[in-house]
Amino acid sequence: MRLVIRTLLQAYTGLTAFEILPLTVGGGIRSVEDGRKLLQSGADKICVNTATVLNPVLISEMAEAFGQQAVVIGIEAKKFGKNWIAMTHNGRERTELDVIELASKLMGLGAGEIFLTSIDAEGTQKGFDVELIKQVRSVTKLSVIAHGGMGSLNDALEAHHAGADGIAIASVLHWDKFSLANIKAHLSSHGVHVRETI
Amino acid sequence: MISEIVVCDYGIGNLFNVYRALEYLQINFKVDVDGTKLGDSQVILIPGVAAFGEGISNLKHSKQFQSLQERDKAGTPIVGLCLGAQMLFSSSKEAPGIEGLDLIKGSVETLNSSSGQAPHQGWAEVSYRNDTNSQLSSESLGGYFFFSHGYYMAPKSSSQVVATVEIGGLEVPAVVAHENKLGIQFHPERSGRSGLKFLKFAIDTSSK
């Protein structure tokens, strides 16, 4: 299980200067060329949401150019009634796409990983949307990174049990609620494989 | 002894991170873009974040394809990372009908329903095979390494497999060695300290 730290794009150039760890970079990618520039600047993978929801062909074009493993698709899920609907533009715009249906098709389109954000849970620190993770897990073999809602150490464990391959964490780290070492120690003590800190 | 190495730049992917890792390790390196410098060094390093078809097409266009085959015949050690390792093989399911460098007999196969996850993404430990005749030690392969791949190396001769990684119950080669060639499926240049340690060990061992 991986821990993914969300960071600002501005911070990214500085980070890669001294960290020898993998980076996924997203935000504002609209074309294969945009993705190529980021990969050539040191990104290991690129994350795209809006552009691919509007134009799914872009996923296969990027997979052909960079390999499927480098193409991470961001899904911004918001619940309407019983279903999750895919949002774009940082959760501001609504589409007609059902998230579970979209997730089931992504591998065939050439995606290599899913970055799954719950718009409803994000920023609440009240736990991940476990049901959303479970349903996405049940329709795809792609790696799924769950994002939005991490508030306690047990939340990380629950996301893992729901089928997430990684979790993305922002607020609790930024506000020093826990350290990465705390989270890893908790997961590890419950038998979850995590890379040792350092 | 740390030798001078040459990095094979075929115009795509993530060379920035490879350069950074080599600088950090204080390994002198040159960069080749057209095959002419590949003969100048003790070890050739082929990095790679790209798709097989585009990688091979670029190697051919830059004339590095033929130069690499010639350097192999001359016995120059060649170390491939991820796609750089996969291109050493005869063919790949990622690009049917396109011939690889064919320096290691075998194919590159798809991670599919037989593995728990496809593509394989994230950190993993590898298992060293004791029956290998490689000079790489199990100690050098300790720790977690960063994997990001949808395909895996499948050498014809299983004795060429130095280490394996488990992906949802399926064991696939993580490191393959054959004569002067070393293929590494993960990204040692992006694997923190354990990766840098292994990259240095791999280059040092290859140059001996």
Interface residues (C-beta under 8 A of the other chain):
Chain A: M1 R2 T16 I20 L21 P22 R36 L39 Q40 S41 G42 A43 D44 K45 A63 E64 A65 F66 G67 Q68 Q69 A70 M107 G112 E113 K141 L142 S143 D165 G166 V194 R195 E196 I198
Chain B: I12 G13 N14 L15 F16 N17 R20 A21 Y24 V49 A50 A51 F52 G53 E54 L83 E94 S113 S115 G116 Q117 A118 P119 H120 Q121 G122 W123 G143 Y144 F146 S148 H149 G150 H187 E189 R190 S191 G192 R193 G195 L196
